Amino acid sequence: MEAHDEILINKLMPQYPELKKLMDDHIEYEKRLDELNSLSYLTPKEDQERKVIQKAKLRGKDKIEFIIAPHRSQ
């Protein structure tokens, strides 16, 4: 996420409380993906987990984008 988006998100959090949860989830997904991606080999279960997390992270990012997009030009 870009720095100016993070600034905007922090500014909008009081108006949109769900942004905090979405951002917390995004950070947790990123940490877990980093852990999985650092492994030299993924078991089938870990590979499946990685795919599920990637999809959840993308859905969350889309929700964040939907909330902040109208406020970018302001």
NORQUI-V6800 format. One record per residue. N is the residue number from 1. SS is DSSP state (helix for helix, strand for strand, loop for the rest). Layout:
# NORQUI-V6800
{{N | SS} {N | SS}}
This chain:
# NORQUI-V6800
{{1 | loop} {2 | loop} {3 | helix} {4 | helix} {5 | helix} {6 | helix} {7 | helix} {8 | helix} {9 | helix} {10 | helix} {11 | helix} {12 | helix} {13 | loop} {14 | loop} {15 | loop} {16 | loop} {17 | loop} {18 | helix} {19 | helix} {20 | helix} {21 | helix} {22 | helix} {23 | helix} {24 | helix} {25 | helix} {26 | helix} {27 | helix} {28 | helix} {29 | helix} {30 | helix} {31 | helix} {32 | helix} {33 | helix} {34 | helix} {35 | helix} {36 | helix} {37 | helix} {38 | helix} {39 | loop} {40 | loop} {41 | loop} {42 | loop} {43 | loop} {44 | helix} {45 | helix} {46 | helix} {47 | helix} {48 | helix} {49 | helix} {50 | helix} {51 | helix} {52 | helix} {53 | helix} {54 | helix} {55 | helix} {56 | helix} {57 | helix} {58 | helix} {59 | helix} {60 | helix} {61 | helix} {62 | helix} {63 | helix} {64 | helix} {65 | helix} {66 | helix} {67 | helix} {68 | helix} {69 | helix} {70 | helix} {71 | helix} {72 | loop} {73 | loop} {74 | loop}}
